[in-house]
Amino acid sequence: MSLLHEQDFHGGLRGLPEHKELSTGQPIGELFMPSRLVLPLCQGVGAEAEPVVTVGERVLKGQLLAQAKGSLSTALHAPTSGQVSAIEPRLVPHPSGLPARCIELVPDGEDRWGELPRLADPLSSPPEVIQAVIVAAGLAGLGGAGFPTAVKLGVQGRPVKTLLINAAECEPYITCDDMLMRERAAAIAEGIQILRHLLAAGQVVVATEDNKPEAAAAMSRALAGLPECEILSFPTAYPSGGEKQLIELALGKQVPYGGLPLDIGVVCLNVGTVYAVRQAVMAGEPLISRIVTVTGDGANSPGNYEVLIGTPVNELVAHAGGATDGVERCIMGGPMMGFMLPNDRVPVIKTTNCVLLMQTEVPAVQQPTMPCIRCGACADVCPASLLPQQLYWYARAENSEKLEHYQLFDCIECGCCSYVCPSRIPLVQYYRAAKGEIVEQQAARAAADIARQRTEFRAARLAAEKQQRAERVAKKKAALKEQGSNPEADAKKAKIAEAMKRVGKLEAPSAESADEQP
Amino acid sequence: MSKVASSPYLDGGYSLRGVMLQVLLALVPAYLVYVWQFGPGILITTLLAMTTGLAAEALMLRVRQRPLWPFLSDGSVLVTAALLTLALPPLVPWWVVVIGTLFAVVVAKQLYGGLGYNPFNPAMAGYVVLLISFPLELTRWSAPQSLLADPVGLVDSLNMIFGVGGTAPVLALDALTMATPLDQMKVQIPLLGSVEAALASSPVFGAIGGQGGEWVVGAYLLGGLYLLWRRVINWHIPVALLVGLGLMAGLFHLLDAARYPDPLFHLFSGAAMIGAFFIATDPVSAATSNRGRLIYGAGIGVMIYLIRTWGGYPDGVAFAVLLMNMLVPLIDYYTPPRVYGHSS
C-alpha cells in the first residue's frame, strides 16, 4: 500500500510546450576546462563568503577559496588548480544586472586535486560528522534558489518523517535532473541513503513528473530493495517542482504560513543536491561542478554538460556547439522563472540549471498590454491561491498595506498568471517590483527606527547629564550655604562687594548665578 | 510593443480579442434560433447597435486620447452591443437601439474609464435606461413566427425598425406583438386565479417556457456550455444563478403550485439563461474570487425571482445584475480565497 496521498495542488499549468526532448538526445557532456573561472562570492541567497586566498596565490582543485560568513552563506572552493588573478566586482548572473564581488581563477591546466576529506563508511558515521562534511563542502540547493543545504539538513533533533526528493523538474526545456537520474541513479541512491541516515528519516519519496519515464525507471532500479522508499510519478503540471507544491502533491499537506517543511516533518531536497551530497561525503569533493542544460532554438547542439562552477556562459555555449545567428536572448534558468543575462560573459554559478538560447521573438509578446478585465484566469492558475488580479490593482496603486493583506509575499513568482493573462499584463513583473519596494520601505522604516532610537537615547543621555549636573549644583549650593553661615566668609564677601562698587559695577555676580550658566 | 523585461518568457497566446470572439461565437446558435423563431429583425438591430457602439467608442477614445485600434479591435463593444440587442424586442425602433447603445458605451463604459473599469455591466445599464425611459417600445415583443399568419420578413423588419412608411409600421407592429410569457403569467395569475388558467389563457406559452422563446433559451444554454468547455467562463456564476433562481421558484411552487409557476418555467423564460451564462459572467463587473462568484450568482438568481414575482416588472435580470454589481466590492472584501499554508 502506498504511503502517499497523491493530491493536486491548486492551479498550475498543464500542457505547457515542454521542448525537453531537444536536450535529452545525447549523454551528459564531459567536463571541459575554460580559459578562466569567475566565482561570485554569493552563489544564491545569503551573505557573500569571505575570501581566504589572496590575489596571485596558487590553489589546488577543491581548495577552500572563501569561507561561509553568516547563517545563509556557503563556502566556495577552487573548481580546478590554478592562480587567483583577481578579487573584484564583476557582472554576475543576477536579475538585478548589478556587479558583485568575485574571485577570478586562471586554470593551470593540471587540474591537480588537493587533499580530500572523504568518509570511508558514511552509513556508520555519526550524523554530526556527515553534517560537518556537508557544511565544509559548500553545498547549496541545485534546483534554483541555492538555499544552503547544510541549513536545510540542520534539523537539530526534530523528527523527520519524510525525506522528499524533488525530481519534478517542471520548467520547460530543462533536463539536467532528468539526465542525471538516467545516468547516475546509483550514486543518487547512495546519496539518499546517506541523507536518510543523517536525518533519521522514516520514509523517502522521490517525486517526479510522468514526462521522465527513463529517469523514473533508472531510479526505481537503483532504489530497489530500499525499505520505505517510493518513487512517485505524477502528471506533468507546472510548477509541481515548487517545494510547497511538491509537498502538497506528494504528501497532501501544506507547509504552514511562515513555517518550514520541517514543521510538518518534511525535508525536501533537489535530486541534483542529493548527488552533490554523495560526492561530498563519499568522494570528498566539494561543490565545484554541476550539470547544466544548454538548449533552446538558438542552440546548435542542445544537450546537458558537466560544467565547472565559474565557467563563463559564452565558453560553455561555445563548447556546446555554439549559438545560431540571430539569438534574441540568453536566459539563465527556465523560460518561466529564469532571467535574461546582461551579457554572455557572466559565469555559471551553483544554481545555474539551464542556459536557454531563444532565437524567436514570441509573436504574441508584441501585442500591447490591455486593461485587466478581472476575468480571474490568473487566480485559477495561481498555485499559491492568491488573487493576482487584486494584487495587480494594488501594485499599480502602490498600496503596500493592501498588497500585504492580499499576501503578496506568498507569491512564488512562478509566472503562471502572466502566462494565461488575456490582457497580456506582465503581472509577475509588477509583483517583483512591489516586493522590492516594500522590502525597501521596511528597510527605510527600520533605519528610521534606529535613527529615532538614537535620538531618543541621546535625549535621554542629555537629560541624565543635566540631572547629574543639577544634582551637583544642588550639592554645591548646599555646601556654599553651609559655608555661608561662616562669619569669616561673610566678611570676605562684603569686602569684595565693596571693592566691586568702587570699580563702578552695580552688582557683583554672585557665585550662584555663575554656576547656573550651562 | 515592449520586450518583456522579466520572466515568464513563454507566451500562452491568450488575448482579450480571443475571449470576446469566443463569447460572440457562443451567441451564434442563439441568433440562428432567434431568426428562425422571431424573424430577421434581431440581425438588423444588432448590426445597428454594433455600428453605433464602435462609432461611440472611437469618438470617446479620441476624446480621452487613448489609442483607437487596440480598443476598437478587442471585441468588447461587439459583445456589449449583441447582449443589449438580445435584451430588446426584435422590432424595436432604431432610435431606441441607438440611445441604448450610446448610454452603454459612452456613459456606463467610457465615462467610468473604459474597458476593465466599469462597475456596472454596460449592456444592462443601457437596457435599464431604455426600459425606464421608453416602456412602450420596450414591451412591444414580437409574437413567434409560428403564431403569425404572415411571418415577418427582412423588408418588413427594416420598415418597422426604421419607421419607413409613417404610421403604418406601428399599426402593423401592434398586430405582430403580444405579451411575453413572463408578462402574461404575471398579469393573468391574479386575474384568473391560478397558474393553470394563466397558461391556458394565451398561445404564447410553450412546452416549458415561452413558445419559440424556449428554443432561444436552449440555444443560450448550448452557448453557455460551450463557454464553460472552452474555459472562457467558470461554472460558479451561472450555476449559482440558476440554482438560486430555481430554488426560490421551487420553494414557492411547493408552497402553492397554483400561484407560483414551476422552476423550469422560470429558468426557460425571459433573460434568466442569457443572464446566467453571458451577462452575469461579465468579469469586469462581477465578483472576483470563486467563492465570491457563488454569492454573486446566487444573489442575482434570488433577486430575479423576487422582481419577477413581486416587483413591478415582468423580468428582473437587468435590475438584479446591476444591484449585485453594487455589492461586488463588499463581496470581494469578505471572500478572499485561503492562501496556501494559511489557516482558513
Interface residues (C-beta under 8 A of the other chain):
Chain A: F9 H10 L13 L16 P17 P95 P172 K244 E248 Q254 V255 P256 Y257 G258 G259 R329 I331 G333 P335 M336 M337 G338 F339 M340 M358 E361 V362 P363 A364 V365 Q366 Q367 P368 M370 P371 C372 I373 R374 C375 G376 A377 A379 D380 P383 A384 S385 L386 L387 Q389 Q390 Y406 Q407 D410 E413 G415 S418 Y419 V420 C421 P422 S423 R424 P426 V428 Q429 R432
Chain B: M1 K3 V4 A5 S6 S7 P8 Y9 L10 D11 G12 G13 Y14 S15 L16 G18 V19 P67 P70 F71 D74 S76 G114 L115 G116 Y117 N234 P283 V284 A286 T288 S289 N290 D332 P336 P337 R338 V339 Y340 G341 H342 S343
